[in-house]
Amino acid sequence: MQISANNPTRKSWLPVSEGCDFPIQNIPFGVFLTKDDIITIGTRIGEYVIDLGAFHQLGYFKGIPLTDDMFMQDSLNDFISDGRKTWRLVRNRIADVFDAKNPALRDNAKHKEVIIFDIKDVEMLLPINVGDYTDFYSSKEHATNVGLMFRGKENALMPNWLHVPVGYHGRSSSIVVSGTSIRRPYGQTLPAGKENPIFGPSQKVDMELETAFITTDVNNLGEPVPVDEASEYIFGMVLFNDWSARDIQKWEYVPLGPFMGKNFASTMSPWIVTMDALEPFRCEGPKKEFKPLPYLQQKRKDTSYDIKLQAFLATENGESNLLTETNFKYMYWSMSQQLAHHTVNGCNVRAGDLMGSGTISGPTKGSFGSMLELTWGGKEPLTLKDGSTRTFFNDGDKVILKGYCTKDNVRIGFGNCSGKLLPPIKYKFPI
C-alpha cells in the first residue's frame, strides 16, 4: 500500500509555519487532555491538535475497519496493536482530509469546532502505557568514550560490543512525558579516595540524548523474529532523555549493571513519529567492523535514518545554551537488529513496549550525547552564556532535546522533549 501521506508537494488547509516540525507529511500520534478534562487520542498539524476520537465519530474514517472507541482511550496501545496496515490507512486518510484541496472538513465549521484544538489549549500526556522498557547501548562513539574514561584505551570497548547489541531492562514506571519535572535522586556513592560509601543526593545528574522506538505485538513466547521482518513491528519513534546519576551508577554497576542510577526518571516526547513518516529519511548506518552472526545480517543497506538531534540547557534565567548536535545515523546497531536480538532467545515483545537507543554520540566532542562525555568526566567544565559553568546539571536546569529530518523541502520533527531538574525531596525519616 502506497504511503500517500508522504507526498512532499502536499499542502494542508491548516496553516503551517516554515520550519515547523509538524507539516501534513508528519501526522504523528499522541494522547492529550482537553480544557474540558477529556482524554483523547490525536494527531498534529502545525500548531493544531486534531481529536481523532471526534474525527472518527463524525465519519471521516469511513471504510477503515476500526472499533468505535479506538481513539477514545487514554493510550495508543490498542491502535498500535492493530498493525501496520491500519496505521497506514489511518495516516493516509488524515492526510487526504486535511489536504488543501479537500473541502469535506475544511468547509464544515461545525465539525471543525469539535475536532480541531489549538496546541496551547491542550495538555499532552504519555502516549502509551509502557509495558516493558529496554535500553540499548548502540552508539560506538559513546561506548568508546565511556570505556576510555573508565577502562583506558586498550579496553575501551568490551569484547562482545562489536558482535551483539548490548542492552538492559529498565524501569517503565518512571518514564514520564515531556514537561514533567525531575527530582534530584538520593543514593549510595563512593567518594574518591574513600573505602566506604556515603548516602545523599547525587552530585552528577546527567542527560542521555537518545531516541526510542515503540513496538506493536511482535511475537509469541519462544518465537524469534527474523531481522528482515523486524521493521514491520516498529510503530514509530520518540525523543528520549534517560536521566542518569553517574556517581550512583559508578558505585553500583558491578556486577549487574545500571539500577538506581538510572531508574529514577526517563523523559519521553509526547508525539510518536511513525516509521512511515520517517521512510524518506532512510540512510546507511556505519560499516560493521566484524560481519554479524547470520541472525543479525540485514539484506537492505539503508537500515538507519538521518535524524538530526540537539540538546539544550535552559538556566533559571531562561537563557538557552546549545550543548550538543549529533545524528541518529551514527548508531552502530540498527533498530531491526536490536529487535531481532531482543527476540532471538524467544523473549516476547508486546504492543507499547519501548526500546531506547542508548546515548547517541557522534565522532567529535561537539556531538557527544551526555555531559559525562562533553565535560570528559567533569574534568573539562562547559561555560554557559551567563558565565556559569557546568560539569553536570544544577538544580533548576532545564534540559531540552530536539530532533528533526529534512529532505525535498519537507521537515519532519519530534517537537521538544524537556525536563527540569528540581532539588531532592526532603525526607521525613532518618536517612
N, C-alpha and C positions, 0 to 999 in steps of 0.2 A: 504494500500500500504506500503510495506516494506521500511524502511529508509536505503537503501543500502550504502549511503554515510557515514554512521557512522561506517562501518566495521573497528574495531581497528587494523586489520592487513594490511589494505590497505596502499600502498606507492605511492607517486607521482614521475613522471619523472622530475618534477621541484625540485631543491634542497631545503630542509627544514632543518634548523639547529636545534639541540637539544634544547628544552626549548622554541622554537618559539610558539607564540600564534596562529599561522595560519597554522596548518598542513592540509592535504587534508580532514581530518574529520571535519573541521570547515566550510569552504565555507560561509563566511559572505557576506553581500551585502552592497555596498556603492556607492557613486557618486564621480567622480573625474574629474579634468581638466588636459588634456594632455599638453605637451610643445608646441603643435600646437594650443592651445586655444580651443580645442574641449571638450565639456562636455559630459560625457557618464556614464552609469551605469556599475559597475564592481564587481568582487569578488577578493579574495586574497588568494594566496598560498605561504607560506614562505615570501620572500622579493619581490614577484612579484604580479603585479596587472593585472587581466585579463579583457580586454574590452569585455563585454558581447554583446554590440551592434555589433561589428565586428564578434564575435563568432556566433551570430545569423545569420547575413547576409551571412556568409560563410557556413551555412547549418548544424552547429553542434547541433542545437535544432530540427532537422527534426523529424516530428511525434508528436511534442508537440504543441498544439494549442495556439500560441502566435501571437499577432498583429505584423506587420512588424517593428513598431517603439517602441516596448515595452521597449527596453533597450537603446534607443537613446533619452532619455529625461533627464531633469535636476533634477528629483526626482524619488524616488521609489514608489510613491503613487499609480500609475496605476498597477504596478506589485503586490503590496500588496493587492490591491482591488480584484485581480483575485482569491485569496483564497488559502487555504492550499494544495489542490490537485496540483495546478500549482507550488507552491513553492517547493513541494517535488519532482515533476517531473524534474524541472529545476536543483535543487540541486543534485539529483541523477545522472543526465546526465553529469553535470560538473565533478563530481567525477569519472565517467566512462571514460570520455575523457582524464582526467589528471592522470589516473591510470598508474602506471609504465609499465604495460603490454600492454597498448593500443597504437599502433603506428600511429593512424589516424592523430593526430595533432603533436605528438612528432616528427615524421619524415617528417613533412611538413614545411620546413624552411620559405617559402613564407608566409604561413598563420601565423606562429608564430611571424613574424616580425610586423604584424599589430594587433595581438591580445594581445601580452604579453608585459608589460612595467615593468621596474624597479621601485620600490616604490619611489626611490629618484627622479624620473623624472616626477612625477605627484603631483598635489595639491588636497588634499582631501577636499570635500565640505560637507555642511549639507546634509545628505542623504534623508531627507523627507521635504516636505512642511508641517510644523506643523500647523494643523488647530486649534486644541484646546489642551490645556495643563492643566492637573490636577496633583496636588502634594498631595500625601497621607502622613500620619503621623503614620506609621505602625510598627515602632520598639518600643517595650515596654520599653526596656532599655533606649532608647533615650528620650521617652516621660516622663519616670520616673525621669531621671536625670534633665531634664528641669523643671519639676514640683517641685522637691526638691529644686532647686535653687531659684525659684520664688514664690512657694506657701508653702513650708515646707513639712515634712514627711506625715502629716495627709491628705494632699490634693494633693499629688504628681500626681496621675492620676485622671483626671476628671471622674465623674460618668459614662459617656457614652463610655469611651475609650475601655473598655473590651467587649463592646456589638456591636460596629459599627466601620467600617473602616473610620476613620476621614480623611477628605481631604479638599482642597480648590482649586479654579480655579486660575491658574497663567497666566502669560503673555507670549504668544507664540512668539511675535515679537522679543523679546530679547534673545531667545535661539540661541546660536552660536556654531559653530563647534570647536572642539579641536584645540588649537594653536592660537585662537583669543585672543588678549589682552583685559583686562577689566579695565575700568576707575573707580577709587575710587568714589563712589557716594556722592552727596550732599543730605541733608535732614534736617528735624527738629529733634532735640534731646532735652531731658530734663536732664541737668547736675544734679548730686547728690546734694541734699540739696537745689535745686532751685525750685521756684514756676512757673517760666515761661520758655518756650523753647527758644533755640537758633537755628540759621541756620548755617550750614557749612559742611565740608567733614566728612563723617562717620569716627570714630576712632576705630570702632570694626567690620572690614570687616572679614567675616568668610567663611569657606567652609561648604558644606554639602555633605558628602560622600554618594552618592545614586546610584541606578540603575534606569532605566526607561524601560517600555515596550511600544511597538508600536502596535496599533490595525489595523485590517482590518475593512471593513464596518460591523458593529456589528448588528444593529437593526434599525427598523423604529421608528419614534417618537411615544411614547406611549406603546412600546412593550418591557417589561423587558426580560433579558436573564437569563436562569437558570444557577446556579453556576456550575453545572457539564458539561455545554456546553461552558462555557466562554473561556476555554483554546483554543478552536478551532478558536477563533477570535484574538488570540495574535500571531503576526508575529515573533517578536524577541525582544531582549534586548540590551541596551547600558549602558555605564557608564555615570553618570550624576552628575555634581557639581552644585548644586543650591546655588550660592553665596548669602550670607546674610549679611546685615548691622544690627548687633544686637542692636546697640544703637537707630537707626531709628525705627527698629521693636518694641522695647520695649515701645517707646512713642506712637506709632500709633495703636498697635494691638487691643486695646479695643475700640469699641465693635465688629468690623467686621473682625478682623484678619489681616494677612500679606498683605502688599500693597507695599509701596515704598522701604521698607527694603528688598524686595525680587525681585521686577520686573526689576531691572536694568541689570541683566545678569544671564544666566544659561548656563553652558558649557556641550556639548554633544559629546561623542566619535563618530568618523566617520563611524565605521563599525558596522552594526546591526548583531548580532549573533542570528541566528534563534533558535526558541524553539526546532526544530528538532535536531539541533546540541547539545543542552543542555539536551536532553532527557536522556542520560545515567547518568546524574548527579542529578537526582531527589532524594529527601530525605524527611523525615518527618519534619514538622515545629514544633514550640513549642506547648506544650499541652495547650488547652484553659482553662482558669480559670472558665468561665461560658459557658454552652452549647449555641452556637449561635442560633438565631432565624432560623426557617426552611429554609428560602431563602438563608442562608449563610452556611448551613451544606453540606459538601462535602463527597461523597461516598469513594473516594480513600484517602489513608493516605499520600502517598508521594507527597504532594502538594507544596513542596518547592524545592530549588536547592542548592547544595553545591558549592557555588561560593566564592572563597577567594578574599577578597578586601583589597587594601592597599592605603594609601595616603602618598605622599612625599612632602616636601618643598625644592625647589632648590633656594638658595640665589643667589644674583647677581654675586658672585664669582664662581657660577656653582656647588657648593657643594650640594649634595643631602642628605636630612635628612628624615628618616622614621618617620612619625608622628603617624600612627596607622595601625593596622591589624585587620580586622573584617571578617564577613561572612554573605552572604545573608540569610543563613538558620536561622538566629536569628529573621527574620521578623515574627511578630505575625500573621498578616493577609496575606493570600496568594494573588497572582495576580488575580486568579479566583474570590476570594471573593471581592476584590476591584472592579473588573469589573462588577460583579453581583450587587453589591451595587450601583455602578455608574448608572446602567440602571434600577434599581428596581422601580424608580419613573417615568419611561418612557423616560428618557433622551436618546437621540440618539447619538451614538458614531460612528465615521467615520474613513475611511482609513487614516492613517497618524496622528491620534491623539496620544498624548504622555502622559503616566501616570507615574509620578515619585513615587518612593517608599517612599520618605521621608528619612531623615538621618538614616543610618543603624549603630547602636551601639551594641557592644557585652556586656558581663557581667563584664568585667574587664576594668580598666582605659586605658590600652594599646589597647583596642578595641573600644574606643569611636569614633564616626564619625564626630565630629566637634571640633573646637578649644574652643567653649563655654564650652564643657564638659571636654576636655583634660586639660584645664587650670582652670577648675571649676569657670567659670565666670570671669576669669582674675586674680584670687587670687593665682594661682599656675603656674607661668610662665614656659614655656619649654625652656631648654637650648640646643642650637644647637651645631654642631660640631665646628663652628668657635668661640664659646664662647658667641655669642649674644643670647638674649632671645626673646621670643615671647609670648604674650598673645593672640593677633590677628595678622593679616598679615600686613607687611610693604610694602610700595611701592617698586616695584622691585622683590618681592617674586613671585615665580612661583609654583603653586600647580599642582601636577600630581597625578591622580588617575589611579590605575591598578586593573585588575580583571582577574581571570582565574580559571578553573576547571581541576582536574587531576584524571584519572582512567584508568586502563589497559594500562599504558604506553602512554596514549594519553593526551595531554594538549590542552584544548580549551580556548583561551583567547580573550580579547576585544581590545588589544592594549592600547595606552595611551589616557587619557582624561586630557588635560592640558590647563592652562590659566595663564597668567602673570598679576599681579595687577600693573597698572600704576597710576601715580599721578592724582588727579582730574583735569578735564579740567578747563581752565581759562575762566570765563565768560566775555563777552564784555558789560554786562549791570549790573546795581546795584543789589546786592543780600543781 
